[in-house]
C-alpha cells in the first residue's frame, strides 16, 4: 500500500513525501494532518517538537514547514528511518532536525530535552501510549504550557488523565481519534 503524503502549508507546501510500503507504518492522512495543524497552529511557530514514532516524518516536517524551531524524530524501523532522513533532506530541514533510530523507551529514558509539543502515534499493534506518557511524566519532558497529542484507533482506551496530564480535547476522524493533553494545573 502506498499513500501520497503532501506537506499542506508553509515553506515546504506541496512537497510529496515518500512513505514506506506495507502496513507496518501508517502515515497520518493529509486531511487529518490539516485539521490537526488548524487546531494547534498558534503553538507551532518557534516550538521544539518531539515526533515519537516518526515514520515518514510527515507530522514533524509539516511542523517545520510551519516555522517550528526544531523537531526530534524517533523511528526504530530501519527502512522507515532511511525514508524519514530522505524526506527531511528533500525538504531542506536538516539544520532544524534531529533523527534518532532507536526504540522510544531508550530515547525517553535518556532524554534531557524539554518539548513544547509531543506527538505520539505508534503502530496500532504496539499499544505504547500509556508507557510513553508515563516516561514523559517521569522525565518531565513536556514544557509547562506544552501539549501531548496522541493519534490512535477510535476504539483505543486511553486515559482521560494521568498523574501529571489531563485530556482537554479529542477529535474523531473516521476510524481515528486525536487526543490532546496538557499539564494539570495546581489548584
Secondary structure, DSSP 4 states (H G I P E B T S, - for coil): ----EE--SSTTTTPEEP--SSSS--PPPHHHHHHHHHHHHHHHTT-EEEETT-TT-HHHHHHHHTT-SEEEEE---HHHHHHHHHHHHHTT-GGGEEEE-S-HHHHHHH----EEEEEE---TTT--HHHHHHHHHHHT-EEEEEEEEEEEETT----SB-SSEEEEEEEEETTEEEEEEEEPPP-
